[in-house]
Amino acid sequence: MSLARDLADSVFTKVTTFDAGVVEEFTPVTSTANATTCDMSVGTNFSHTLTEATTFTFSNPATSGKTSSFTLKIVQDAGASGFAVTWPTSVDWPSATAPTLTATASAVDYFVFLTSDGGTTWYGFTAGQAIA
């Protein structure tokens, strides 16, 4: 019997303990026609290097009553174009104010999002800005 197992469709119905670190995929997303999607069915850690102004969509969160969360690393282009990002209207930011992205060349801004109502409301938090 092999200890390796694909858990992609597994459901844990009780507290599960991991005695070592958890490794997750880091999924790059790209924009097409000024649109970028973070799809929870393919990952929970996303990166996006801006190549144009873009509007984000968050898709496939867990159903209401369960929690989905993800991180998003946004990198400005090397030319410091200062591309704008439009967030989904479902994002609730602290003080109802979306953050202003760092506009310098190759600057890194990190965000965290979570929902427990199937994506009706996403709580958005700035984890760090102007990191690089």
Disulfide bonds with the S-S distance in Angstrom:
none
